[in-house]
Amino acid sequence: MKNWKTTLAGGVTALAGFVLFSPGLFVRWPWAGEIAKYVMAGGLASMGLAGKDFNSHSTVAETQDASFHDQAR
């Protein structure tokens, strides 16, 4: 799996979101909601840091130019 870091961050963020959107299920653990807020912020930040564009060898202008030439043929 090439993008395991992004997948892991997404899974952790989804679990934190579940805790935040259904606090009634976690009444026994009132600290879970507080921790989930920080996990959610950290998970979103790590998804932004771990996610990357795998087509980083070309620029937007080169991509648009190539599609223009393909249409002209």
PyMOL CGO cylinders between C-alpha atoms (Angstrom):
from pymol import cmd
from pymol.cgo import CYLINDER

trace = [
    CYLINDER, 0.00, 0.00, 0.00, 1.64, 3.16, -1.22, 0.3, 1, 1, 1, 1, 1, 1,
    CYLINDER, 1.64, 3.16, -1.22, -0.32, 5.71, 0.82, 0.3, 1, 1, 1, 1, 1, 1,
    CYLINDER, -0.32, 5.71, 0.82, -0.63, 3.96, 4.18, 0.3, 1, 1, 1, 1, 1, 1,
    CYLINDER, -0.63, 3.96, 4.18, 0.09, 7.12, 6.18, 0.3, 1, 1, 1, 1, 1, 1,
    CYLINDER, 0.09, 7.12, 6.18, -2.84, 9.00, 4.67, 0.3, 1, 1, 1, 1, 1, 1,
    CYLINDER, -2.84, 9.00, 4.67, -5.10, 5.97, 5.13, 0.3, 1, 1, 1, 1, 1, 1,
    CYLINDER, -5.10, 5.97, 5.13, -4.09, 5.62, 8.77, 0.3, 1, 1, 1, 1, 1, 1,
    CYLINDER, -4.09, 5.62, 8.77, -4.64, 9.33, 9.44, 0.3, 1, 1, 1, 1, 1, 1,
    CYLINDER, -4.64, 9.33, 9.44, -8.06, 9.11, 7.77, 0.3, 1, 1, 1, 1, 1, 1,
    CYLINDER, -8.06, 9.11, 7.77, -9.07, 6.12, 9.87, 0.3, 1, 1, 1, 1, 1, 1,
    CYLINDER, -9.07, 6.12, 9.87, -7.99, 7.74, 13.13, 0.3, 1, 1, 1, 1, 1, 1,
    CYLINDER, -7.99, 7.74, 13.13, -9.75, 10.97, 12.18, 0.3, 1, 1, 1, 1, 1, 1,
    CYLINDER, -9.75, 10.97, 12.18, -12.93, 9.06, 11.33, 0.3, 1, 1, 1, 1, 1, 1,
    CYLINDER, -12.93, 9.06, 11.33, -12.90, 7.35, 14.75, 0.3, 1, 1, 1, 1, 1, 1,
    CYLINDER, -12.90, 7.35, 14.75, -12.38, 10.70, 16.46, 0.3, 1, 1, 1, 1, 1, 1,
    CYLINDER, -12.38, 10.70, 16.46, -15.28, 12.11, 14.46, 0.3, 1, 1, 1, 1, 1, 1,
    CYLINDER, -15.28, 12.11, 14.46, -17.48, 9.22, 15.57, 0.3, 1, 1, 1, 1, 1, 1,
    CYLINDER, -17.48, 9.22, 15.57, -16.68, 10.00, 19.21, 0.3, 1, 1, 1, 1, 1, 1,
    CYLINDER, -16.68, 10.00, 19.21, -17.45, 13.69, 18.68, 0.3, 1, 1, 1, 1, 1, 1,
    CYLINDER, -17.45, 13.69, 18.68, -20.72, 13.14, 16.82, 0.3, 1, 1, 1, 1, 1, 1,
    CYLINDER, -20.72, 13.14, 16.82, -22.11, 10.54, 19.21, 0.3, 1, 1, 1, 1, 1, 1,
    CYLINDER, -22.11, 10.54, 19.21, -21.11, 11.62, 22.72, 0.3, 1, 1, 1, 1, 1, 1,
    CYLINDER, -21.11, 11.62, 22.72, -24.05, 9.73, 24.25, 0.3, 1, 1, 1, 1, 1, 1,
    CYLINDER, -24.05, 9.73, 24.25, -22.25, 6.45, 23.64, 0.3, 1, 1, 1, 1, 1, 1,
    CYLINDER, -22.25, 6.45, 23.64, -19.21, 7.61, 25.60, 0.3, 1, 1, 1, 1, 1, 1,
    CYLINDER, -19.21, 7.61, 25.60, -20.87, 8.85, 28.82, 0.3, 1, 1, 1, 1, 1, 1,
    CYLINDER, -20.87, 8.85, 28.82, -18.68, 6.59, 30.95, 0.3, 1, 1, 1, 1, 1, 1,
    CYLINDER, -18.68, 6.59, 30.95, -15.56, 8.22, 29.52, 0.3, 1, 1, 1, 1, 1, 1,
    CYLINDER, -15.56, 8.22, 29.52, -16.06, 12.00, 29.57, 0.3, 1, 1, 1, 1, 1, 1,
    CYLINDER, -16.06, 12.00, 29.57, -12.41, 12.56, 28.72, 0.3, 1, 1, 1, 1, 1, 1,
    CYLINDER, -12.41, 12.56, 28.72, -12.86, 10.74, 25.38, 0.3, 1, 1, 1, 1, 1, 1,
    CYLINDER, -12.86, 10.74, 25.38, -14.60, 13.75, 23.84, 0.3, 1, 1, 1, 1, 1, 1,
    CYLINDER, -14.60, 13.75, 23.84, -11.84, 16.11, 24.93, 0.3, 1, 1, 1, 1, 1, 1,
    CYLINDER, -11.84, 16.11, 24.93, -9.14, 13.86, 23.53, 0.3, 1, 1, 1, 1, 1, 1,
    CYLINDER, -9.14, 13.86, 23.53, -11.11, 13.35, 20.31, 0.3, 1, 1, 1, 1, 1, 1,
    CYLINDER, -11.11, 13.35, 20.31, -11.02, 17.11, 19.63, 0.3, 1, 1, 1, 1, 1, 1,
    CYLINDER, -11.02, 17.11, 19.63, -7.23, 17.10, 19.63, 0.3, 1, 1, 1, 1, 1, 1,
    CYLINDER, -7.23, 17.10, 19.63, -7.04, 13.84, 17.69, 0.3, 1, 1, 1, 1, 1, 1,
    CYLINDER, -7.04, 13.84, 17.69, -9.37, 15.31, 15.06, 0.3, 1, 1, 1, 1, 1, 1,
    CYLINDER, -9.37, 15.31, 15.06, -7.19, 18.40, 14.63, 0.3, 1, 1, 1, 1, 1, 1,
    CYLINDER, -7.19, 18.40, 14.63, -4.01, 16.34, 14.53, 0.3, 1, 1, 1, 1, 1, 1,
    CYLINDER, -4.01, 16.34, 14.53, -5.52, 13.82, 12.13, 0.3, 1, 1, 1, 1, 1, 1,
    CYLINDER, -5.52, 13.82, 12.13, -6.58, 16.49, 9.66, 0.3, 1, 1, 1, 1, 1, 1,
    CYLINDER, -6.58, 16.49, 9.66, -3.16, 18.13, 9.85, 0.3, 1, 1, 1, 1, 1, 1,
    CYLINDER, -3.16, 18.13, 9.85, -1.37, 14.83, 9.32, 0.3, 1, 1, 1, 1, 1, 1,
    CYLINDER, -1.37, 14.83, 9.32, -3.58, 14.02, 6.34, 0.3, 1, 1, 1, 1, 1, 1,
    CYLINDER, -3.58, 14.02, 6.34, -2.52, 17.31, 4.82, 0.3, 1, 1, 1, 1, 1, 1,
    CYLINDER, -2.52, 17.31, 4.82, 1.14, 16.59, 5.49, 0.3, 1, 1, 1, 1, 1, 1,
    CYLINDER, 1.14, 16.59, 5.49, 1.09, 12.96, 4.37, 0.3, 1, 1, 1, 1, 1, 1,
    CYLINDER, 1.09, 12.96, 4.37, -1.05, 13.47, 1.26, 0.3, 1, 1, 1, 1, 1, 1,
    CYLINDER, -1.05, 13.47, 1.26, 0.88, 14.39, -1.85, 0.3, 1, 1, 1, 1, 1, 1,
    CYLINDER, 0.88, 14.39, -1.85, 0.47, 14.65, -5.55, 0.3, 1, 1, 1, 1, 1, 1,
    CYLINDER, 0.47, 14.65, -5.55, 2.08, 11.67, -7.27, 0.3, 1, 1, 1, 1, 1, 1,
    CYLINDER, 2.08, 11.67, -7.27, 2.09, 13.52, -10.60, 0.3, 1, 1, 1, 1, 1, 1,
    CYLINDER, 2.09, 13.52, -10.60, 4.61, 16.08, -9.41, 0.3, 1, 1, 1, 1, 1, 1,
    CYLINDER, 4.61, 16.08, -9.41, 6.87, 15.91, -12.46, 0.3, 1, 1, 1, 1, 1, 1,
    CYLINDER, 6.87, 15.91, -12.46, 4.69, 18.13, -14.64, 0.3, 1, 1, 1, 1, 1, 1,
    CYLINDER, 4.69, 18.13, -14.64, 3.22, 21.55, -14.10, 0.3, 1, 1, 1, 1, 1, 1,
    CYLINDER, 3.22, 21.55, -14.10, -0.35, 22.62, -14.66, 0.3, 1, 1, 1, 1, 1, 1,
    CYLINDER, -0.35, 22.62, -14.66, 0.65, 24.54, -17.78, 0.3, 1, 1, 1, 1, 1, 1,
    CYLINDER, 0.65, 24.54, -17.78, 2.31, 21.44, -19.28, 0.3, 1, 1, 1, 1, 1, 1,
    CYLINDER, 2.31, 21.44, -19.28, -0.77, 19.33, -18.55, 0.3, 1, 1, 1, 1, 1, 1,
    CYLINDER, -0.77, 19.33, -18.55, -3.12, 21.87, -20.14, 0.3, 1, 1, 1, 1, 1, 1,
    CYLINDER, -3.12, 21.87, -20.14, -0.79, 22.28, -23.11, 0.3, 1, 1, 1, 1, 1, 1,
    CYLINDER, -0.79, 22.28, -23.11, -0.69, 18.51, -23.66, 0.3, 1, 1, 1, 1, 1, 1,
    CYLINDER, -0.69, 18.51, -23.66, -4.47, 18.20, -23.57, 0.3, 1, 1, 1, 1, 1, 1,
    CYLINDER, -4.47, 18.20, -23.57, -4.77, 21.09, -26.03, 0.3, 1, 1, 1, 1, 1, 1,
    CYLINDER, -4.77, 21.09, -26.03, -2.44, 19.34, -28.49, 0.3, 1, 1, 1, 1, 1, 1,
    CYLINDER, -2.44, 19.34, -28.49, -4.36, 16.06, -28.10, 0.3, 1, 1, 1, 1, 1, 1,
    CYLINDER, -4.36, 16.06, -28.10, -7.57, 17.82, -29.03, 0.3, 1, 1, 1, 1, 1, 1,
    CYLINDER, -7.57, 17.82, -29.03, -5.97, 19.44, -32.08, 0.3, 1, 1, 1, 1, 1, 1,
    CYLINDER, -5.97, 19.44, -32.08, -5.06, 16.04, -33.56, 0.3, 1, 1, 1, 1, 1, 1,
]
cmd.load_cgo(trace, "trace")
